Amino acid sequence: MHTIGIDVGGTEIKAGLVDEAGRVLESARGASNRDDLGALVDAIASLAGSVTPAGGNPAGVGVGVPGLVRPGTGRVEFAPNMPALRGAAVGPLLSERTGLDVEVRNDADMNAWGEFAAGAGRGSSRLVCLTVGTGLGSGVILDGRLYEGASGHGAEAGHIVVDPDGHACGCGGRGCLETGVSATGIVALARERIDAGDATALSVAGGALTARRVRDAAAGGDALAIGVWDDVGRCLGVACASLINLLGPDTIIIGGGVAAAGAMLLDPALAEARARAYPPLFAACRIVPAELGQDAGVVGAALLAGRRARESSLASPL
């Protein structure tokens, strides 16, 4: 059985035809649209069609979006960074366009399911996946099922408050984990230290300050940049310890573009988590990098859509 996975971002949409083992057989990418729902739905439907083989009959479509989705409805209830999605019935609209069953969920949940089913979380039963990019998304798997919570919206670990007097967050709060552990947070922290007069090559180098530039400077031995990554890693470790103490997971997966920094992020995170988590709970949990990279959302969306198709077929009367 093949299904289609779609990962909707603010600037790009990724699509793939995926088999039951999580292998991406066909893939395509296209431009996204933050402000125009019609254009966004057109682009998603077009990409879904482009990865469907001639004469093929995919079992369904899974779509990950940067927002909160009411389960079972395909309607996006909250999407602070994509006005086009706010209140949009994405699932029904796409089902009408494609003629297929469509499963719509938060993109971080789709990433988590991809890693759980076909990536670094294979064999896990209690897993937390943190996707660290421009912001910080999270998905939780408990006893082999995606955690949805009383509201149906799952977990938002990026908005755990780690500093009550910290920076303002895009969610409207202050001091959220996302403000300290994300590309945005890395740039803000580096800028604060540059403005405070700390010596660094970043203050004289040309071009906009980005998390990648801070990472490259740290790799080159820049003391300010090394300190930034160490503090970001420690903040991530504090959050991991809290998640370990609260949920007792067997695996925490760190993915997303910022996680490409590798050891300079994960080493301080691991050390901080070890120091703060209850020792027996920490010993039972591994903290590991993601495996699927940019395919995680596509694979997770497709495999969740496939699971829904199988459950529907089993529930149908003969």
N, C-alpha and C positions, 0 to 999 in steps of 0.2 A: 504493500500500500504506500503510495506517494502522497505527500501533502505539500502545500505551499506555505512558506514562512515569509512574513513581511516585517521589517524593522523600520519604523518611521522616526526619523530625526528631524531636527529643525531645519537643516539644510540639505539632507540627503535621505533617500529611501533605498533600502536594500531589500532584495527579494531573492528567494531561492526555492527550487524544487528539491525536496528532502525525502530520503527513504526512511524506513523504520529504524535503521541503525544510526540515524543522525548524519548520514553522508549527504553533502550538498551536491546534487547531480547537475543542476543548471543554476546560474546566478545572473542577476542584472541589477543595475543601479540607475537611479534617476534623481532629478532635483525635487526637493520638497517645497511646500508652500505654507508658511506660518499663518497667513491671513485669509486665504480664500479656500473655503471648504470644498467647493465644487472642483477647483483645480487640483486640490489635494486628493480627492477621491478619484478623479480622472487618472492622476499619475499612479496611484496604488493599483487601480484596476488594470491599467496598461502594463505595468510591470508584472502583475500576476499572470496576465495573458502571455507575456513574453517568455516566461519560464515554463509554460505548459507545453509539453511536446504535442506535435500534430497528432490528433486522434487520441490524445491522453485524456484521462478522466481523474484528476486529483480528488482525493476523498474530502478535502476541505481546505480552508485557508485560515491560518493564524496570523494575527496582526498585533504587534507590540507598539504602543504609543506612549509618549511622554506625558502621562496624565493619569488620573484616577478613573477607573472604569467600573460601572455598576455591573457586577457579574450577572450573566444570563441575559443581559439586554443589549450589549454592544454599545452602550451610550457612555460617552466621556463626560464625567461630572466636574472635573477640575483639571485644567491644563494651563498653569500660569505662564508658560513660555511659548504656547502655540494658540493664539486666539482662534484660529480656524477650527480647533477641536472642541472648544468650550460648548458643552451641551449637545454636541453632535452625535447623532445615532450612526456611528461609523459602521457598526456591524450590519444593521439592516440595509444601509445604503450600498455597501460592498456586496452583500448577498444578492441584492437586486441586480447589480451590475455584472456579477460573475456567474450567477446561477448556482453558487456553492454555499455550503454552510460556512459561516465565518465566526471565529473565536477571537474576541478582542480583549486584551489585558494590558496592564502596565508594562512598559518595556523592561524594567528591571526584574519583574517577575518572569518574563520570558527569558531573560539572560540566565536567571537562576535555574529555570527548568532545563535549559539547554545544557548547562554545566552539570546538573544533577543527572540527567539522562544519558549524556553522551560526552561529557568532558571531565573536569577534575573531580567532580562529585560522584562519579560512578561507584556504586557499592555503598554509598552513604544512605542513611535513613533520616538524619537530622542535620540539616545544612543551612548555613547562612551565606548568601552571595552578595558581596558589596561591589558595585560597579562605580569606580571612581573616574570621573571625567570632568566635564565642566561643572557638574554638580556631583552628588553622591546618591545613587539609587541602591535599593536593596530588595532582595527576595528571600523568603524563608520557606524551607521544606521541613515539615514535621511528620514523622512516621510515613514518609514517602508521598505526602500530599502537600500541595502548595497551600501555605497558610493564608487565609483570607480575613480573619478577624470578624468581629461582630458587625462591622460596617460593610464587609465584603471587599475591603480595599487593601488587605495585606499589611505589610510592614513598611514603615518609612524611617529606617535607621538613620538616614541622613539628617533627620530633624530631631534626633535626640539632642537635648541641650547639654553641651560640655562646658560652656562658659556663660553663665547668666548675664555677665556684663560684656559679652563679646560683640562681634560685628553683626550688623543687621543682615538678615537672610532674606532671600527672595520669597520665602513662604510667608513673610510678615513677622516672623519671630526674630530672636536675637541669640547669638551664641550657639547656633546649631552646629552639629558635627560637620555638615556640608561647608560651613564657612571656614573651617580649618583644614579639612581634608578634601580637596578638590583642586582643579586647575585654577579656578577663581581664587581660592584661598591661598594657594601657593604664591600667586602673583601679588595678592594684597599683602602678605607677610613680607615678601621680598621688598616690595615698594616701601613699606613702613621702615624697614631697616636701612634701606638706601637713603630715604629722606632724613633718617636720624643721623646720617653721616658715617655709617659703618663702611669700612673700606671694602670695595669689591670692583671687579672688572665690569660687572653689569651696569654700573652707573655711568660708564663712559662708552660702552659698546653701543653701536647704532641699532636702530630697529625697535619695534614695540617689545615691551617686556612680556614674555610668555612663560608658561610652566616648562616648556621644552628648553627654552634658553636657560632657565634656572637649573634644570637638570643637567644640561651640557656643561654649565659653569661648575657645578658640583663635581661632575666627573673629571673636570680639568683641575680640581684642587682649590677652587675659590672658597674661602672660609665662610663668607656670608651665605653662599648658596648651600654649602654643606650643612650649615646650621639650620637653614630653612627646611631642608629635607628631613633632618633629624627631628625637628619639632613636629613636622607634619606626620612623620612616622610614629612618633610617640603618641600624638593625639589619636591616630588610628588604632594604636595598641590599647589605649584607654577604652576606646569603644569596643574593641574585640573582647577585652576582659569583661566588660559589662554584659555583652551578649553571651559570653561563655557562662558567666555566673547566673544569668537570667534563664537561658534556654537549654544549657547543657548540650550544645551541638557536638557532633563528631567531626564536623568539617566547617571551616570558614574559608571561603574562596574570595580572593581579591582580584578583580578584573577591571577593565576599562583602560582608557588611554594613559591615565596617570600611573597605573600599575606597571607600565612599560619601564619605569625607573628601576624596577627590580629590587636588588638588595638594598639600595639606598633608602627605599621606602619600607621594605618588608623586614629588614634586620632590626631597626629600632622599634617597629611595631611588634615584632615577636618578643623582643626583650621586655617591652613595657607590659604586654599582655601576660607574660610569664610572671612578672613581678606583682601584678595586681589581681589576677584571677585566683580563685580557690585552687590549690595545687591538684587535688584529684580531678576536678573538672577540666583544668588546663591539660593534664596528662592524657585525658580521653579525647582531646580535640586537636586536629591538625589545622594549621593555617597555611594555605598554599596558594600559589598563583593560578589564575584561570588558564584553561587550555585552548578554548575555542576562539579566542581573539574576537575579531569583528563579526564572526559568524554566529556568536552565541545567541543573539536575539533572533536571528532567522531560524536557527536550528530549534531553539526552544519554542518559538511560535508554531513552527510546523509540527513538532512532536506533540504539543498540547492539543493542536487541532486534530491530529491523528488519534490521540487518546479519546477525545470527545466523539469522534466518528465511530470508534470501536464500541464505546459505551452506548451510543445511540442505537447501533445495530443490535447489540445484545438485549437492549430494552424493548426493541420492536417486536410485536407479535409475529409469529410465523404465518 
